[in-house]
Amino acid sequence: MRGREGAARAPVLQFTNCRILRGGALLREDLWVRGGRILDPEKLFFEERRVADEQRDCGGRILAPGFIDVQINGGFGVDFSQATEDVASGIALVARRILSHGVTSFCPTLVTSPPEVYHKVLPQIPVTSGGPHGAGVLGLHLEGPFISREKRGAHPEAHLRCFEANAFHDVLATYGPLDNVRIVTLAPELGRSHEVIRELTARGICVSLGHSVADLRAAEAAVQSGATFITHLFNAMLPFHHRDPGIVGLLTSDQLPPGRGIFYGMIADGIHTNPAALRIAHRAHPQGLVLVTDAIPALGLGNGHHTLGQQEVEVDGLTAYVAEQPLCPLGGRREPKCALLAHGTPPGLCSQGTTTLCGSIAPMDVCIRHFLQATGCSVESALEAASLHPAQLLGLEKCKGTLDFGADADFVVLDDSLHVRATYISGELVWQAEEAGQ
């Protein structure tokens, strides 16, 4: 009761002269905020007989729910898959920097790593609320190591794993406690994967299918066991084939459990997916499309050598490739072939080609603008793909990804070209463009 009374006494903010994204439409309405939540103005007027304590003119701009990135590997020189002594400070830096791109919540993502990395990194990343300090952490996304060798992409082969006789015990032995884990990407064709999917979903963890050579039947069986997401559709999976469309076929499958939709991530950076493929996916299943950045530590840094977990990455323009030599799994530095062999690294890892893509260097707002241009979808659809849909995937649509009454007042102010002018978390201004008038 004390909390409710405190919220009732909190100042009321009224955002005027704006277009609010609500219910799939841009509405010319005011947005009312109190105590960090979206307020129903009718109740304020008729039940409390109050008016706003402060008005803020938005200059006709768009107010959309804050963006949610469920797959981001790092950025601005921070690698979430590196077992440093102060992982939390790296998470905090990225959380601050992505505010300028409209991201208010995210899932730090770890790529395939040895167990000792998971055991050191995971305990240092708590689930946190967002605020002036940065975007909120919704939980971790563990991408690998239980994935296909054939479709491992930038994941180091030396650290891939299969499920043994006691499959879920293998998961716990690899990762450690799963208290702060929100998503696990795995390949459904691996033996005993369905046992693992059921165990993970029973704990409220979203299972995503990716880095896989699964056919459609195996993918459908995984969804029937509880999987709800596809990791970066089209990338690191079998290509669509008319006789067996593979994981891609889940978008139009008629074998999914009743009432269960499938969500799928897409990297709309102009590099990973051809615009025609973006259009195909969106037109086939628009309600399930979730924009992800799959951003790597090189985000915001430019050309040169960077890291991604145990790999070294070469950034050239807008593209990031796996460098020829991976990193030493013990020291996080580049090693010559002889040293890698001394660490037990298979010889094949020492000559990986440099045409393997390894994540993106495009921030979320850039992906949204590219997606809008490539697909010709509505502005509302583009914005919901980065807000409402990821919230629905994680079961957070009552409080995140929406500007409905009662939801968290996490929102972004955009101009007509969808450039971010300001970012708010819990109704508090946490980032503002220099020329913005808010």
Order of alpha helices (4+ residues) and beta strands (2+ residues): alpha-beta-beta-beta-beta-alpha-beta-beta-beta-beta-alpha-beta-alpha-beta-beta-alpha-beta-alpha-beta-alpha-beta-beta-alpha-beta-beta-beta-beta-alpha-alpha-alpha-alpha-beta-beta-beta
